[in-house]
Amino acid sequence: MTGSASRVLSRRDLRTLMLAALGGALEFYDFIIFVFFTAVIAELFFPPDMPEWLRQAQTFGIFAAGYLARPLGGIIMAHFGDRAGRKRMFMLSVLLMAVPTLLMGLLPTHASIGIAAPLLLLLLRILQGAAVGGEVPGAWVFVSEHVPPSRIGLACGTLTAGLTFGILLGSLVATAVNSAWTPNEVLDWAWRIPFILGGLFGMLAVWLRRYLDETPVFEEMRRRRELVNGLPLKVVLQGHWGAVIRTMLITWMLTAGIVVVILMTPTLVQRLFAIAPATAAQASSLATFSLCIGCVLYGMAVDRFGVRRVLVAGAFGLALATAGLYRTLQVAPDLFTLAYAITGLFVGVTGAIPSLMVHAFPAAIRFSGISFAYNIAYAILGGLTPVVVSLWIGAGQIHAPAFYVATACLGGIVAVLWAWQQESASGLRNTTHVVNN
């Protein structure tokens, strides 16, 4: 058992990890590419006589519907993932993302089919949200159950790097499309290219995942007849509320790092610190690339130093780096790009967070437990975070983003220390039981 736990990654492990990360990147690209073409979609899918602000609002509403669909899709796929197998849901999630993305690229506009155009777009977006709700927790569970226990940190960090690379890929493709064609050409037909490419690449990911094996952990549970007979989520809610709340708290830290530092900051710095749009876009791409590297480095650190130490240190590092970024914008804006890239490395602590999640729940309900807690927390916090930060800034606090990230990191530290205390108490109870017997 000890030898298995400490062995290095085999060629099969590496292949599994690379295929999972590649599929995750392509799926996240499919999910995020929508946001880079919201202005075009708003013009094409709503009546031309509608006020521009209302078209934009409704387009962002369709985008947000994907986030709201995440919990339902995640819960349903997690149920079957715990009952029928991780691999089947792992393939279904990418298929459920690829088909709607391809159809978006082929969808008739409002000029052709009227009100049916935005309604169909909304339906496809909901399917995308359901897919990503199952993909993210399912991918973490899948890779963590394939690799040796001593390599779970690297596996989850690499997988998370793949997911975040999908954001960078979407940004690069959108930039390429807008550079290669004129605004009129993009509006006329070129906007479809990123969606069609995403759908085709998604189909490729489905085909590649056919060559993955079911996780050894699930196969062993099936062999021993240890699978949950009823609803796995019912078991989660009946006896694992502590793990659910801890997972939600650590997800708060994850959403703060991704939503505030990576997604909101490029827009905020233009408005608050007069950073040029081109500079903000360039710095954003560099920070996202740094995030991908950081995810892998933090994952490796988990295997070397333990998940609790890494997450506590990483939470402090993320809070301080974000504060340093916004302080730099105030006193030395010329150093913004460098400061943003460094901060991106610290956001990489999100690559260590899944390692805590996969240890929070027993294997028989692991997929359902993580999916429920993570998706509910992300849907709520992902939606509220921009509102809270914007209101805070509106109240005159220019460093609100840094304060919010620090608060979320405090929540993450509470989750880690709580998990530490629970493990210590469990170990003490087990020791007492052995001594008494």
Phi, psi and omega in degrees: 000316181295319179298320178295322183290329186257001183293158178283168179291131177279172178298324178294320177299314181297319179297315178301315182294317181293317179294322178294316180294319178297314178298321178296320178298315181293323180290320179290327173302313180300322183287324189266341186299333179306317188292334182282349181234029181296323181295318179292314180299320179299322181284328186269333189253005178228158184303140182294337180273359178284139178304144185300319182296326180287321176298317179297316181298317181290327177294315177294330175296319176295320177299316181293333179301330177298321178291321181292333180278347184301312183300315182297312179298319180296318181294316181295312181292326178294323178303309181286334176294324177281338183260319188250342179136144181290319187298317181301315180289329178296323177283321181297321184298318181286327176293319181292340175272319186293316184297310178299324179296316178297318180293327175301320180290343180252000188291133173296152182267181181299326180297335183265316187233009174067220186297340178296334182297304179293330179293317176294321177299318178298316180299315180295323179293322178297319177296322176297317180297318178299322181294313183289334176296329176271330185294310190295301178296325179297321180293318178299315179296316184300308184288325181292332180271355178265324187269165175298151180305329181282358180238014181296323179300311179298318182297311181292323178294317179294318179297317179294324175299321177297317179298314181290332176297332176300325177295314179297319179299318178299317179297317181293319179294317179298319178296319180295317180297315182288340177273327185280333183233155179288161178305322179293321178292321177298315181294326184284312185207333189292338178298337181287335187302311181299325180289317179295317176300316180299318178296317180292318177295326177297319177298322176297319179296322177300314181297319180293324182289348174299333184271002176276152179261156172299151183292142177302326180297314180293319179299321179292319177297320179294320180297322182271002181057046181255010179288151180291132181281322182266223179271117178303323180295325177298319177297318178302311185285338181278327187222010186225035181296327177299315179295324178298312182293319178297320179294322177295320180295317181288332174293327177301316178297320178297314181295324179298315180296315183283308187290312185283306188284317186270315187269321184272325188303318180303325178281319182297320184292333177292320183278321187271329187234010176058036175283135181298142180306318180296319178295318179297319180294317179296315180295325179296316179297319180293319179294322179292322176296318177298322177300316179301315178295317181299322179302315180293317181296316178294323177298318177296322179296324177301316180292334182271318188245350181099145187294324184293313180298317183294318182290321178295311178297320180294325178296315177297317181297318179295316180298314182291321180295319179294319176298319178295323179298311182287333173291320177299319178299330183278322187253335182214068184300339178295340180264012185302311184300315179296314181297323181292319179297319178295318179297323177303322177300319181288330174296341177302348175302339176299337177287342178269339185299318180301332179297326176288321182296315186290341176269355185280335186235147174299155185302323185295335181235016186298312182298312182294319181296310180295315184299315180297307185293314183293312184290321177297313181296318182291321179297317181286307185287324177298328178279324184277332185303309179300324180294312182297313181297318180296316178296321179296317177295319179299335178280001175102008182260100185289338180264019181306318180302318180292320179297319180295315179299319179297320179296317178295323178296324176298319176298321177296320179295320176301316179298317182293313181294323177297315178297320178300314180297320180295318179294320179295317179295320179295319178295322178294319179296319180294322178295317179298320180297318181293317181296317183292338181259000000 
